[in-house]
Amino acid sequence: MRTMMIAVAASFLLAACGGGGGKTAMTPLPPRTGPAVVDTDGDGVADAQDAFPNDASETMDTDGDGTGDNADTFPNDASETMDSDGDGTGDNADAFPNDASKTVDPAVVDTDGDGVADAQDAFPNDASETMDSDGDGTGDNADAFPNDASKTVDPAVVDTDMDGVADAQDAFPNDASETMDTDGDGTGDNADAFPNDASETMDSDGDGTGDNADAFPNDASETMDTDGDGTGDNADAFPNDASETMDSDGDGTGDNADAFPNDASKTVDTDPQLELAKTGSVASSSSSVVSTEVAIVNGVAVTRNISVQRQSITIAGWGYWGKKDDDTLFRATLNATGTLTNGVPSQSYSSAVTGSRTGSNPVAGSAVWTGGVRGVTADFTRVTGESRIEADLGAATLDVAFTAFDNGQANMTWDGLSMANGAFRDGTRLEGAFYGAEHEGIAGKFNRDGLRGVFGALRE
């Protein structure tokens, strides 16, 4: 048998080589297969790319833990491959790999990583603490009194505002900018402009005098107002006299008392002082009377009651008093008495001007006199206005104007009235005269446009 097999093999080899005297062509061998396309396990992934070339069920090992991704429950976690109880925690990390209801052994868990298991750690989430001996909620490390639940902090070392000074020594334990209050005024030394003076804390104007004592806390140039006149002593020429603050001409007399505040050569005005004063009084009383009258109506006598409303009015000395110093230049007054019976007036009127007339026309000096007008209407309405009289000294004429009446009365004017012997007039409507040795005053009376009254004016 062995001899036959050898003979067959030799015959096959001879035929393949073209031997035996025949002329048969040599058959070429099939191409050889390279390693790049070898797929030993026939899973469709070449061995060169197959992490498991001999295992058709696996091709990859993503986490490189030696277990193929298909069989690896945690293909991206090299520390785990199985989850026997299917609880989502790998068997290696699962303290109870066959019990899906639990994974961690509380006896060994240390959440804060401080070396003490949570089961024995009073503060499992705080790596700085593990015990609370007195059970006050503060760990022994932070508790100044770990065995006394009534207190945890040592006041001798507490520094609430963290300014480096313990609260026990800090006058302002909640203010890091302050620690002392030397004068005990409630303001810390750092903020206190006067740390040794309890009566002061601020110096707003920086003049060295505290605001409380400074009459001018916002004015560095002043601190006192001795006379209380509102002007500081430094700026006050008369710091002890509340009636004066300035001496413009430097003559030693305050401007208020100095008739010539800008002239150091004189202080007193020796010229006479002119004054025009209003005078007069008004009195009134009212009454109501019921009377009867008989009237014939359709041939029949009828008696009727009539109510009469009556107001009695007295106006006395209504006018002006012109004075020169303490001497009278003139008095121009009007008097009116009467009644208003059911609104119908009945009036008795008189006016007068008294004084020392000049008796001559002015020929020099100011040519303007100003003053006032006072009058009364037929229904006893009292009216006040202004008067202005201007003279043409050369022509010996006057222009007279009454204006600004307080009842809306129209202005009254007279132009070019002639002066004669210190007097002037316009028929019955206006008459007046000069008073005083130097024509200081003018006074008179008038009756025009339903208004009767008097006027007075002083020379400007």
Contacts in CASP RR format, 6 or more apart in sequence:
PFRMAT RR
TARGET T0000
AUTHOR 0000-0000-0000
METHOD contacts of the structure
MODEL  1
MRTMMIAVAASFLLAACGGGGGKTAMTPLPPRTGPAVVDTDGDGVADAQD
AFPNDASETMDTDGDGTGDNADTFPNDASETMDSDGDGTGDNADAFPNDA
SKTVDPAVVDTDGDGVADAQDAFPNDASETMDSDGDGTGDNADAFPNDAS
KTVDPAVVDTDMDGVADAQDAFPNDASETMDTDGDGTGDNADAFPNDASE
TMDSDGDGTGDNADAFPNDASETMDTDGDGTGDNADAFPNDASETMDSDG
DGTGDNADAFPNDASKTVDTDPQLELAKTGSVASSSSSVVSTEVAIVNGV
AVTRNISVQRQSITIAGWGYWGKKDDDTLFRATLNATGTLTNGVPSQSYS
SAVTGSRTGSNPVAGSAVWTGGVRGVTADFTRVTGESRIEADLGAATLDV
AFTAFDNGQANMTWDGLSMANGAFRDGTRLEGAFYGAEHEGIAGKFNRDG
LRGVFGALRE
14 20 0 8 1.000
15 24 0 8 1.000
16 26 0 8 1.000
16 27 0 8 1.000
17 26 0 8 1.000
18 24 0 8 1.000
18 26 0 8 1.000
35 47 0 8 1.000
35 48 0 8 1.000
36 46 0 8 1.000
36 48 0 8 1.000
37 46 0 8 1.000
38 46 0 8 1.000
38 47 0 8 1.000
38 48 0 8 1.000
39 45 0 8 1.000
39 46 0 8 1.000
39 47 0 8 1.000
39 50 0 8 1.000
39 53 0 8 1.000
40 47 0 8 1.000
40 53 0 8 1.000
40 54 0 8 1.000
41 50 0 8 1.000
41 52 0 8 1.000
41 53 0 8 1.000
41 54 0 8 1.000
41 55 0 8 1.000
41 56 0 8 1.000
42 56 0 8 1.000
43 50 0 8 1.000
43 55 0 8 1.000
43 56 0 8 1.000
43 57 0 8 1.000
43 59 0 8 1.000
45 59 0 8 1.000
47 53 0 8 1.000
49 59 0 8 1.000
50 59 0 8 1.000
51 58 0 8 1.000
51 59 0 8 1.000
51 60 0 8 1.000
51 61 0 8 1.000
51 68 0 8 1.000
52 58 0 8 1.000
52 59 0 8 1.000
52 61 0 8 1.000
52 68 0 8 1.000
57 70 0 8 1.000
57 71 0 8 1.000
58 68 0 8 1.000
58 69 0 8 1.000
58 70 0 8 1.000
58 71 0 8 1.000
60 68 0 8 1.000
60 69 0 8 1.000
60 75 0 8 1.000
61 67 0 8 1.000
61 68 0 8 1.000
61 69 0 8 1.000
61 72 0 8 1.000
62 69 0 8 1.000
62 72 0 8 1.000
62 75 0 8 1.000
62 76 0 8 1.000
63 72 0 8 1.000
63 74 0 8 1.000
63 75 0 8 1.000
63 76 0 8 1.000
63 77 0 8 1.000
63 78 0 8 1.000
64 78 0 8 1.000
65 72 0 8 1.000
65 77 0 8 1.000
65 78 0 8 1.000
65 79 0 8 1.000
65 80 0 8 1.000
65 81 0 8 1.000
67 81 0 8 1.000
68 75 0 8 1.000
69 75 0 8 1.000
71 81 0 8 1.000
72 81 0 8 1.000
73 80 0 8 1.000
73 81 0 8 1.000
73 82 0 8 1.000
73 83 0 8 1.000
73 90 0 8 1.000
74 80 0 8 1.000
74 81 0 8 1.000
74 83 0 8 1.000
74 90 0 8 1.000
79 92 0 8 1.000
79 93 0 8 1.000
80 90 0 8 1.000
80 91 0 8 1.000
80 92 0 8 1.000
80 93 0 8 1.000
81 91 0 8 1.000
82 90 0 8 1.000
82 91 0 8 1.000
82 97 0 8 1.000
83 89 0 8 1.000
83 90 0 8 1.000
83 91 0 8 1.000
83 94 0 8 1.000
83 97 0 8 1.000
84 91 0 8 1.000
84 94 0 8 1.000
84 97 0 8 1.000
84 98 0 8 1.000
85 94 0 8 1.000
85 96 0 8 1.000
85 97 0 8 1.000
85 98 0 8 1.000
85 99 0 8 1.000
85 100 0 8 1.000
86 100 0 8 1.000
87 94 0 8 1.000
87 99 0 8 1.000
87 100 0 8 1.000
87 101 0 8 1.000
87 103 0 8 1.000
88 103 0 8 1.000
89 103 0 8 1.000
90 97 0 8 1.000
91 97 0 8 1.000
93 103 0 8 1.000
94 103 0 8 1.000
95 102 0 8 1.000
95 103 0 8 1.000
95 104 0 8 1.000
95 105 0 8 1.000
95 108 0 8 1.000
96 102 0 8 1.000
96 103 0 8 1.000
96 105 0 8 1.000
106 117 0 8 1.000
106 118 0 8 1.000
106 119 0 8 1.000
107 117 0 8 1.000
107 119 0 8 1.000
108 117 0 8 1.000
109 117 0 8 1.000
109 118 0 8 1.000
109 119 0 8 1.000
110 116 0 8 1.000
110 117 0 8 1.000
110 118 0 8 1.000
110 121 0 8 1.000
110 124 0 8 1.000
111 118 0 8 1.000
111 121 0 8 1.000
111 124 0 8 1.000
111 125 0 8 1.000
112 121 0 8 1.000
112 123 0 8 1.000
112 124 0 8 1.000
112 125 0 8 1.000
112 126 0 8 1.000
112 127 0 8 1.000
113 127 0 8 1.000
114 121 0 8 1.000
114 126 0 8 1.000
114 127 0 8 1.000
114 128 0 8 1.000
114 130 0 8 1.000
116 130 0 8 1.000
118 124 0 8 1.000
120 130 0 8 1.000
121 130 0 8 1.000
122 129 0 8 1.000
122 130 0 8 1.000
122 131 0 8 1.000
122 132 0 8 1.000
122 139 0 8 1.000
123 129 0 8 1.000
123 130 0 8 1.000
123 132 0 8 1.000
123 139 0 8 1.000
128 141 0 8 1.000
128 142 0 8 1.000
129 139 0 8 1.000
129 140 0 8 1.000
129 141 0 8 1.000
129 142 0 8 1.000
130 140 0 8 1.000
131 139 0 8 1.000
131 140 0 8 1.000
131 146 0 8 1.000
132 138 0 8 1.000
132 139 0 8 1.000
132 140 0 8 1.000
132 143 0 8 1.000
132 146 0 8 1.000
133 140 0 8 1.000
133 143 0 8 1.000
133 146 0 8 1.000
133 147 0 8 1.000
134 143 0 8 1.000
134 145 0 8 1.000
134 146 0 8 1.000
134 147 0 8 1.000
134 148 0 8 1.000
134 149 0 8 1.000
135 149 0 8 1.000
136 143 0 8 1.000
136 148 0 8 1.000
136 149 0 8 1.000
136 150 0 8 1.000
136 152 0 8 1.000
138 152 0 8 1.000
139 146 0 8 1.000
140 146 0 8 1.000
142 152 0 8 1.000
143 152 0 8 1.000
144 151 0 8 1.000
144 152 0 8 1.000
144 153 0 8 1.000
144 154 0 8 1.000
144 157 0 8 1.000
145 151 0 8 1.000
145 152 0 8 1.000
145 154 0 8 1.000
155 166 0 8 1.000
155 167 0 8 1.000
155 168 0 8 1.000
156 166 0 8 1.000
156 168 0 8 1.000
157 166 0 8 1.000
158 166 0 8 1.000
158 167 0 8 1.000
158 168 0 8 1.000
158 173 0 8 1.000
159 165 0 8 1.000
159 166 0 8 1.000
159 167 0 8 1.000
159 170 0 8 1.000
159 173 0 8 1.000
160 167 0 8 1.000
160 170 0 8 1.000
160 173 0 8 1.000
160 174 0 8 1.000
161 170 0 8 1.000
161 172 0 8 1.000
161 173 0 8 1.000
161 174 0 8 1.000
161 175 0 8 1.000
161 176 0 8 1.000
162 176 0 8 1.000
163 170 0 8 1.000
163 175 0 8 1.000
163 176 0 8 1.000
163 177 0 8 1.000
163 179 0 8 1.000
165 179 0 8 1.000
167 173 0 8 1.000
169 179 0 8 1.000
170 179 0 8 1.000
171 178 0 8 1.000
171 179 0 8 1.000
171 180 0 8 1.000
171 181 0 8 1.000
171 188 0 8 1.000
172 178 0 8 1.000
172 179 0 8 1.000
172 181 0 8 1.000
172 188 0 8 1.000
177 190 0 8 1.000
177 191 0 8 1.000
178 188 0 8 1.000
178 189 0 8 1.000
178 190 0 8 1.000
178 191 0 8 1.000
179 189 0 8 1.000
180 188 0 8 1.000
180 189 0 8 1.000
180 195 0 8 1.000
181 187 0 8 1.000
181 188 0 8 1.000
181 189 0 8 1.000
181 192 0 8 1.000
181 195 0 8 1.000
182 189 0 8 1.000
182 192 0 8 1.000
182 195 0 8 1.000
182 196 0 8 1.000
183 192 0 8 1.000
183 194 0 8 1.000
183 195 0 8 1.000
183 196 0 8 1.000
183 197 0 8 1.000
183 198 0 8 1.000
184 198 0 8 1.000
185 192 0 8 1.000
185 197 0 8 1.000
185 198 0 8 1.000
185 199 0 8 1.000
185 201 0 8 1.000
187 201 0 8 1.000
188 195 0 8 1.000
189 195 0 8 1.000
191 201 0 8 1.000
192 201 0 8 1.000
193 200 0 8 1.000
193 201 0 8 1.000
193 202 0 8 1.000
193 203 0 8 1.000
193 206 0 8 1.000
193 210 0 8 1.000
194 200 0 8 1.000
194 201 0 8 1.000
194 203 0 8 1.000
194 210 0 8 1.000
199 212 0 8 1.000
199 213 0 8 1.000
200 210 0 8 1.000
200 211 0 8 1.000
200 212 0 8 1.000
200 213 0 8 1.000
201 211 0 8 1.000
202 210 0 8 1.000
202 211 0 8 1.000
202 217 0 8 1.000
203 209 0 8 1.000
203 210 0 8 1.000
203 211 0 8 1.000
203 214 0 8 1.000
203 217 0 8 1.000
204 211 0 8 1.000
204 214 0 8 1.000
204 217 0 8 1.000
204 218 0 8 1.000
205 214 0 8 1.000
205 216 0 8 1.000
205 217 0 8 1.000
205 218 0 8 1.000
205 219 0 8 1.000
205 220 0 8 1.000
206 220 0 8 1.000
207 214 0 8 1.000
207 219 0 8 1.000
207 220 0 8 1.000
207 221 0 8 1.000
207 223 0 8 1.000
209 223 0 8 1.000
210 217 0 8 1.000
211 217 0 8 1.000
213 223 0 8 1.000
214 223 0 8 1.000
215 222 0 8 1.000
215 223 0 8 1.000
215 224 0 8 1.000
215 225 0 8 1.000
215 228 0 8 1.000
215 232 0 8 1.000
216 222 0 8 1.000
216 223 0 8 1.000
216 225 0 8 1.000
216 232 0 8 1.000
221 234 0 8 1.000
221 235 0 8 1.000
222 232 0 8 1.000
222 233 0 8 1.000
222 234 0 8 1.000
222 235 0 8 1.000
223 233 0 8 1.000
224 232 0 8 1.000
224 233 0 8 1.000
224 239 0 8 1.000
225 231 0 8 1.000
225 232 0 8 1.000
225 233 0 8 1.000
225 236 0 8 1.000
225 239 0 8 1.000
226 233 0 8 1.000
226 239 0 8 1.000
226 240 0 8 1.000
227 236 0 8 1.000
227 238 0 8 1.000
227 239 0 8 1.000
227 240 0 8 1.000
227 241 0 8 1.000
227 242 0 8 1.000
228 242 0 8 1.000
229 236 0 8 1.000
229 241 0 8 1.000
229 242 0 8 1.000
229 243 0 8 1.000
229 245 0 8 1.000
231 245 0 8 1.000
232 239 0 8 1.000
233 239 0 8 1.000
235 245 0 8 1.000
236 245 0 8 1.000
237 244 0 8 1.000
237 245 0 8 1.000
237 246 0 8 1.000
237 247 0 8 1.000
237 250 0 8 1.000
237 252 0 8 1.000
237 254 0 8 1.000
238 244 0 8 1.000
238 245 0 8 1.000
238 247 0 8 1.000
238 254 0 8 1.000
243 256 0 8 1.000
243 257 0 8 1.000
244 254 0 8 1.000
244 255 0 8 1.000
244 256 0 8 1.000
244 257 0 8 1.000
245 255 0 8 1.000
246 254 0 8 1.000
246 255 0 8 1.000
246 261 0 8 1.000
247 253 0 8 1.000
247 254 0 8 1.000
247 255 0 8 1.000
247 258 0 8 1.000
247 261 0 8 1.000
248 255 0 8 1.000
248 258 0 8 1.000
248 261 0 8 1.000
248 262 0 8 1.000
249 258 0 8 1.000
249 260 0 8 1.000
249 261 0 8 1.000
249 262 0 8 1.000
249 263 0 8 1.000
249 264 0 8 1.000
250 264 0 8 1.000
251 258 0 8 1.000
251 264 0 8 1.000
251 265 0 8 1.000
251 267 0 8 1.000
253 267 0 8 1.000
254 261 0 8 1.000
255 261 0 8 1.000
257 267 0 8 1.000
258 267 0 8 1.000
259 266 0 8 1.000
259 267 0 8 1.000
259 268 0 8 1.000
259 269 0 8 1.000
260 266 0 8 1.000
260 267 0 8 1.000
260 269 0 8 1.000
272 324 0 8 1.000
272 325 0 8 1.000
272 440 0 8 1.000
273 324 0 8 1.000
273 325 0 8 1.000
274 322 0 8 1.000
274 323 0 8 1.000
274 324 0 8 1.000
274 329 0 8 1.000
274 440 0 8 1.000
274 441 0 8 1.000
274 458 0 8 1.000
274 459 0 8 1.000
275 322 0 8 1.000
275 323 0 8 1.000
275 324 0 8 1.000
275 458 0 8 1.000
276 320 0 8 1.000
276 321 0 8 1.000
276 322 0 8 1.000
276 323 0 8 1.000
276 371 0 8 1.000
276 372 0 8 1.000
276 456 0 8 1.000
276 457 0 8 1.000
276 458 0 8 1.000
277 320 0 8 1.000
277 321 0 8 1.000
277 322 0 8 1.000
277 323 0 8 1.000
278 319 0 8 1.000
278 320 0 8 1.000
278 321 0 8 1.000
278 374 0 8 1.000
278 384 0 8 1.000
279 317 0 8 1.000
279 318 0 8 1.000
279 319 0 8 1.000
279 320 0 8 1.000
279 321 0 8 1.000
279 331 0 8 1.000
279 333 0 8 1.000
280 315 0 8 1.000
280 316 0 8 1.000
280 317 0 8 1.000
280 318 0 8 1.000
280 319 0 8 1.000
280 333 0 8 1.000
281 315 0 8 1.000
281 316 0 8 1.000
281 317 0 8 1.000
281 318 0 8 1.000
282 313 0 8 1.000
282 314 0 8 1.000
282 315 0 8 1.000
282 316 0 8 1.000
282 318 0 8 1.000
282 382 0 8 1.000
283 313 0 8 1.000
283 314 0 8 1.000
283 316 0 8 1.000
284 311 0 8 1.000
284 312 0 8 1.000
284 313 0 8 1.000
284 314 0 8 1.000
285 311 0 8 1.000
285 312 0 8 1.000
286 309 0 8 1.000
286 310 0 8 1.000
286 311 0 8 1.000
286 312 0 8 1.000
287 309 0 8 1.000
287 310 0 8 1.000
287 311 0 8 1.000
287 312 0 8 1.000
288 307 0 8 1.000
288 308 0 8 1.000
288 309 0 8 1.000
288 310 0 8 1.000
289 307 0 8 1.000
289 308 0 8 1.000
289 310 0 8 1.000
290 305 0 8 1.000
290 306 0 8 1.000
290 307 0 8 1.000
290 308 0 8 1.000
291 305 0 8 1.000
291 306 0 8 1.000
291 308 0 8 1.000
292 303 0 8 1.000
292 304 0 8 1.000
292 305 0 8 1.000
292 306 0 8 1.000
293 303 0 8 1.000
293 304 0 8 1.000
293 306 0 8 1.000
294 301 0 8 1.000
294 302 0 8 1.000
294 303 0 8 1.000
294 304 0 8 1.000
295 301 0 8 1.000
295 302 0 8 1.000
295 304 0 8 1.000
296 302 0 8 1.000
308 341 0 8 1.000
308 342 0 8 1.000
309 341 0 8 1.000
309 342 0 8 1.000
309 343 0 8 1.000
310 339 0 8 1.000
310 340 0 8 1.000
310 341 0 8 1.000
310 342 0 8 1.000
311 339 0 8 1.000
311 340 0 8 1.000
311 343 0 8 1.000
312 337 0 8 1.000
312 338 0 8 1.000
312 339 0 8 1.000
313 336 0 8 1.000
313 337 0 8 1.000
313 338 0 8 1.000
313 339 0 8 1.000
313 340 0 8 1.000
313 380 0 8 1.000
314 336 0 8 1.000
314 337 0 8 1.000
314 338 0 8 1.000
315 334 0 8 1.000
315 335 0 8 1.000
315 336 0 8 1.000
315 337 0 8 1.000
315 376 0 8 1.000
315 380 0 8 1.000
315 382 0 8 1.000
316 335 0 8 1.000
317 333 0 8 1.000
317 334 0 8 1.000
317 335 0 8 1.000
318 333 0 8 1.000
318 334 0 8 1.000
318 335 0 8 1.000
318 336 0 8 1.000
318 374 0 8 1.000
318 375 0 8 1.000
318 376 0 8 1.000
318 382 0 8 1.000
318 453 0 8 1.000
318 454 0 8 1.000
319 332 0 8 1.000
319 333 0 8 1.000
319 334 0 8 1.000
319 374 0 8 1.000
319 375 0 8 1.000
319 453 0 8 1.000
319 454 0 8 1.000
320 330 0 8 1.000
320 331 0 8 1.000
320 332 0 8 1.000
320 333 0 8 1.000
320 371 0 8 1.000
320 372 0 8 1.000
320 374 0 8 1.000
320 443 0 8 1.000
320 454 0 8 1.000
320 455 0 8 1.000
320 456 0 8 1.000
321 328 0 8 1.000
321 330 0 8 1.000
321 331 0 8 1.000
322 328 0 8 1.000
322 329 0 8 1.000
322 330 0 8 1.000
322 331 0 8 1.000
322 435 0 8 1.000
322 441 0 8 1.000
322 443 0 8 1.000
322 456 0 8 1.000
322 458 0 8 1.000
323 329 0 8 1.000
324 436 0 8 1.000
324 440 0 8 1.000
328 355 0 8 1.000
329 355 0 8 1.000
329 356 0 8 1.000
329 435 0 8 1.000
329 436 0 8 1.000
329 440 0 8 1.000
329 441 0 8 1.000
329 443 0 8 1.000
329 458 0 8 1.000
330 353 0 8 1.000
330 354 0 8 1.000
330 355 0 8 1.000
330 356 0 8 1.000
330 435 0 8 1.000
330 441 0 8 1.000
330 443 0 8 1.000
330 456 0 8 1.000
331 353 0 8 1.000
331 354 0 8 1.000
331 355 0 8 1.000
331 443 0 8 1.000
332 351 0 8 1.000
332 352 0 8 1.000
332 353 0 8 1.000
332 443 0 8 1.000
332 444 0 8 1.000
332 445 0 8 1.000
332 454 0 8 1.000
332 455 0 8 1.000
332 456 0 8 1.000
333 351 0 8 1.000
333 352 0 8 1.000
333 353 0 8 1.000
333 454 0 8 1.000
334 349 0 8 1.000
334 350 0 8 1.000
334 351 0 8 1.000
334 352 0 8 1.000
334 374 0 8 1.000
334 375 0 8 1.000
334 376 0 8 1.000
334 445 0 8 1.000
334 452 0 8 1.000
334 453 0 8 1.000
334 454 0 8 1.000
335 349 0 8 1.000
335 350 0 8 1.000
335 351 0 8 1.000
336 347 0 8 1.000
336 348 0 8 1.000
336 349 0 8 1.000
336 350 0 8 1.000
336 376 0 8 1.000
336 380 0 8 1.000
337 347 0 8 1.000
337 348 0 8 1.000
338 345 0 8 1.000
338 346 0 8 1.000
338 347 0 8 1.000
338 348 0 8 1.000
338 380 0 8 1.000
339 345 0 8 1.000
339 346 0 8 1.000
340 346 0 8 1.000
340 379 0 8 1.000
340 380 0 8 1.000
343 379 0 8 1.000
345 378 0 8 1.000
345 379 0 8 1.000
345 380 0 8 1.000
347 378 0 8 1.000
347 380 0 8 1.000
349 376 0 8 1.000
349 452 0 8 1.000
351 445 0 8 1.000
351 452 0 8 1.000
351 453 0 8 1.000
351 454 0 8 1.000
352 445 0 8 1.000
353 432 0 8 1.000
353 433 0 8 1.000
353 443 0 8 1.000
353 444 0 8 1.000
353 445 0 8 1.000
353 454 0 8 1.000
355 435 0 8 1.000
356 435 0 8 1.000
356 436 0 8 1.000
357 422 0 8 1.000
357 423 0 8 1.000
357 433 0 8 1.000
357 434 0 8 1.000
357 435 0 8 1.000
357 436 0 8 1.000
358 422 0 8 1.000
358 433 0 8 1.000
358 434 0 8 1.000
358 435 0 8 1.000
358 436 0 8 1.000
358 437 0 8 1.000
358 438 0 8 1.000
358 439 0 8 1.000
359 421 0 8 1.000
359 422 0 8 1.000
359 423 0 8 1.000
359 433 0 8 1.000
359 434 0 8 1.000
360 421 0 8 1.000
360 422 0 8 1.000
360 434 0 8 1.000
360 439 0 8 1.000
361 393 0 8 1.000
361 396 0 8 1.000
361 419 0 8 1.000
361 420 0 8 1.000
361 421 0 8 1.000
361 422 0 8 1.000
361 434 0 8 1.000
362 391 0 8 1.000
362 393 0 8 1.000
362 434 0 8 1.000
362 439 0 8 1.000
363 393 0 8 1.000
363 394 0 8 1.000
364 393 0 8 1.000
365 393 0 8 1.000
366 459 0 8 1.000
366 460 0 8 1.000
367 390 0 8 1.000
367 391 0 8 1.000
367 392 0 8 1.000
367 393 0 8 1.000
368 388 0 8 1.000
368 389 0 8 1.000
368 390 0 8 1.000
368 391 0 8 1.000
368 459 0 8 1.000
368 460 0 8 1.000
369 387 0 8 1.000
369 388 0 8 1.000
369 389 0 8 1.000
369 390 0 8 1.000
369 391 0 8 1.000
369 441 0 8 1.000
369 442 0 8 1.000
369 457 0 8 1.000
369 458 0 8 1.000
369 459 0 8 1.000
369 460 0 8 1.000
370 386 0 8 1.000
370 387 0 8 1.000
370 388 0 8 1.000
370 389 0 8 1.000
370 457 0 8 1.000
370 458 0 8 1.000
370 460 0 8 1.000
371 386 0 8 1.000
371 387 0 8 1.000
371 388 0 8 1.000
371 455 0 8 1.000
371 456 0 8 1.000
371 457 0 8 1.000
371 458 0 8 1.000
372 384 0 8 1.000
372 385 0 8 1.000
372 386 0 8 1.000
372 387 0 8 1.000
372 455 0 8 1.000
372 456 0 8 1.000
372 457 0 8 1.000
373 383 0 8 1.000
373 384 0 8 1.000
373 385 0 8 1.000
373 386 0 8 1.000
373 387 0 8 1.000
373 402 0 8 1.000
373 405 0 8 1.000
373 446 0 8 1.000
373 453 0 8 1.000
373 454 0 8 1.000
373 455 0 8 1.000
373 456 0 8 1.000
374 382 0 8 1.000
374 383 0 8 1.000
374 384 0 8 1.000
374 385 0 8 1.000
374 453 0 8 1.000
374 454 0 8 1.000
374 455 0 8 1.000
375 382 0 8 1.000
375 383 0 8 1.000
375 384 0 8 1.000
375 451 0 8 1.000
375 452 0 8 1.000
375 453 0 8 1.000
375 454 0 8 1.000
376 382 0 8 1.000
376 383 0 8 1.000
376 451 0 8 1.000
376 452 0 8 1.000
376 453 0 8 1.000
377 383 0 8 1.000
377 450 0 8 1.000
377 451 0 8 1.000
378 450 0 8 1.000
381 407 0 8 1.000
383 405 0 8 1.000
383 406 0 8 1.000
383 407 0 8 1.000
383 409 0 8 1.000
383 451 0 8 1.000
384 405 0 8 1.000
384 406 0 8 1.000
385 402 0 8 1.000
385 403 0 8 1.000
385 404 0 8 1.000
385 405 0 8 1.000
385 406 0 8 1.000
386 402 0 8 1.000
386 403 0 8 1.000
386 404 0 8 1.000
387 400 0 8 1.000
387 401 0 8 1.000
387 402 0 8 1.000
387 455 0 8 1.000
387 456 0 8 1.000
387 457 0 8 1.000
388 400 0 8 1.000
388 401 0 8 1.000
388 403 0 8 1.000
388 457 0 8 1.000
389 398 0 8 1.000
389 399 0 8 1.000
389 400 0 8 1.000
389 401 0 8 1.000
389 442 0 8 1.000
389 457 0 8 1.000
390 398 0 8 1.000
390 399 0 8 1.000
391 397 0 8 1.000
391 398 0 8 1.000
391 399 0 8 1.000
391 419 0 8 1.000
392 398 0 8 1.000
392 399 0 8 1.000
392 416 0 8 1.000
396 418 0 8 1.000
396 419 0 8 1.000
396 420 0 8 1.000
397 416 0 8 1.000
397 417 0 8 1.000
397 418 0 8 1.000
397 419 0 8 1.000
398 414 0 8 1.000
398 416 0 8 1.000
398 417 0 8 1.000
398 418 0 8 1.000
398 419 0 8 1.000
398 424 0 8 1.000
399 413 0 8 1.000
399 414 0 8 1.000
399 415 0 8 1.000
399 416 0 8 1.000
399 417 0 8 1.000
400 413 0 8 1.000
400 414 0 8 1.000
400 415 0 8 1.000
400 417 0 8 1.000
400 430 0 8 1.000
401 411 0 8 1.000
401 412 0 8 1.000
401 413 0 8 1.000
401 414 0 8 1.000
402 411 0 8 1.000
402 412 0 8 1.000
402 413 0 8 1.000
402 446 0 8 1.000
402 455 0 8 1.000
403 411 0 8 1.000
403 412 0 8 1.000
405 411 0 8 1.000
409 449 0 8 1.000
409 451 0 8 1.000
410 449 0 8 1.000
412 446 0 8 1.000
412 448 0 8 1.000
412 449 0 8 1.000
414 426 0 8 1.000
414 430 0 8 1.000
417 424 0 8 1.000
417 425 0 8 1.000
417 426 0 8 1.000
417 430 0 8 1.000
418 424 0 8 1.000
422 433 0 8 1.000
422 434 0 8 1.000
422 439 0 8 1.000
423 431 0 8 1.000
423 432 0 8 1.000
423 433 0 8 1.000
423 434 0 8 1.000
424 430 0 8 1.000
424 431 0 8 1.000
424 432 0 8 1.000
424 433 0 8 1.000
425 431 0 8 1.000
425 432 0 8 1.000
428 447 0 8 1.000
429 446 0 8 1.000
429 447 0 8 1.000
429 448 0 8 1.000
430 444 0 8 1.000
430 445 0 8 1.000
430 446 0 8 1.000
430 448 0 8 1.000
431 444 0 8 1.000
431 445 0 8 1.000
431 446 0 8 1.000
432 442 0 8 1.000
432 443 0 8 1.000
432 444 0 8 1.000
432 445 0 8 1.000
433 442 0 8 1.000
433 443 0 8 1.000
433 444 0 8 1.000
434 441 0 8 1.000
434 442 0 8 1.000
435 441 0 8 1.000
435 442 0 8 1.000
435 443 0 8 1.000
438 459 0 8 1.000
439 459 0 8 1.000
440 458 0 8 1.000
440 459 0 8 1.000
441 456 0 8 1.000
441 457 0 8 1.000
441 458 0 8 1.000
441 459 0 8 1.000
442 455 0 8 1.000
442 456 0 8 1.000
442 457 0 8 1.000
442 458 0 8 1.000
442 459 0 8 1.000
443 454 0 8 1.000
443 455 0 8 1.000
443 456 0 8 1.000
443 457 0 8 1.000
444 454 0 8 1.000
444 455 0 8 1.000
444 456 0 8 1.000
445 452 0 8 1.000
445 453 0 8 1.000
445 454 0 8 1.000
445 455 0 8 1.000
446 452 0 8 1.000
446 453 0 8 1.000
446 454 0 8 1.000
446 455 0 8 1.000
447 453 0 8 1.000
END
